Amino acid sequence: MKVIIVGAGIIGALTAFHLARRGADVTVIEAGQPAGAASGASFGWINASFFLDRNHFDLRCAAMSAHRRLADTLTSRATLWQGCLSWEDPTGLEANHDMLESYGYAVSILGKDEIAVLEPAISAPERAMLMHREGAVDLATLARDALTAATALGAHVIAGVAVAGLLHQQAKVQGVRWSGGTLPADAVVLATGVATQGLLAGVGQSLPMLTRPALIVRSTPVPPVISHILVTPGQEVRQDPTGRILAPTSAAHQSDRADAIDENPEQLADKAIGRVERLLDRSLSWEQVTLAHRPMPQDGFPVVGACTLEGLYVSTMHSGATLAPLVSEIAAKEVLAQALSNEESSLIAPYRPQRFTD
């Protein structure tokens, strides 16, 4: 079966890997370079503690397990399971803890002395939640590792070529169009992030997307100073294995609803690094600030599944950092017409693209 995947971010790369493992003839087409868009500018927090409803929580929990399964089949050093300390909402901390605990999440409330032991470099808050099993991933590295593994299994990658539209006849997809001609396929997977809306509109299907730009700042490398992901009232922050401090320039990145960035990126980077400096009580300098447009469907939930056009499949969402390993497993099975388990079917049922057209 010939499958074209449009998009070589984390969703497309992992879907290519899972399809290639199942014997599909896979070609990935990317307008830029692999992981060059949102996946290359992600904070990379893997969690289920930020969720929109109970179904979304269950999906994210299952995706965290899929991350760990992925380590059994894909060699990569992109993911770390360092846990997360959060005191973003001190007044609601106990209620949040109790809710997560009632859902079976691995979470504890720690006092100031316990926090100081775990993170001696910060001025410890009075209390914080410790989410024991959360982690972080360098999505660009994981995407490249997945594509390397997929190509070793026979997949092909075409980079720097933009897909202009979809080929279809008699309600069935037949491939894709680009400026130099066409590429035929039995199935097409759109892992195209914010570009998905336009490609689907070309075949008469609606997928409204929100505009959600985000900036991530990276510091110059420093010796190890923090070991957990930290979610504070003013800043999310983590340190990667190279020693760089990563921080969104928005003080409330996970729930940020701004549809434009109106301030100079340099000034925003300075402010974010300033907040981190106060948290760590040390001087830092930043070397890069990166803009990405988060792929956010209109209702905030993922969109995963077959479209009305036979052979066309869509997979777009925020946050791919958490969800990509699970949704790529599911996509590979469904594209190859393999049955999902009852658990998988239940998890993905609320997120089909037909909710925007039915």
ABEGO torsion letter per residue (X at the ends): XBBBBBEABAAAAAAAAAAAAAGBBBBBBBABBBGABAAAABAGBBBAABBABAAAAAAAAAAAAAAAAAAAABBBAABBBAEBBBAABAAAAAAAAAAAAAAGBBBBBBBAAAAAAABAABBBBABBBBBAABBBBBAAAAAAAAAAAAAAAGBBBBBGBBBAEBBBBGGBBAEBBBAAEBBBBABBBBBAEAAAAAAAAAAGBBBBBBBBBBBBBBBBBBBBABABBBBBAABBBBBBAAGBBBBBABABAAABABABBABBAAAAAAAAAAAAAAAAGBBBBBABBBBBBBBBBAAGBBBBEBBABBGBBBBBBOBAAAAAAAAAAAAAAAAAGBBBBAAAAAAAAAABAAAAAX
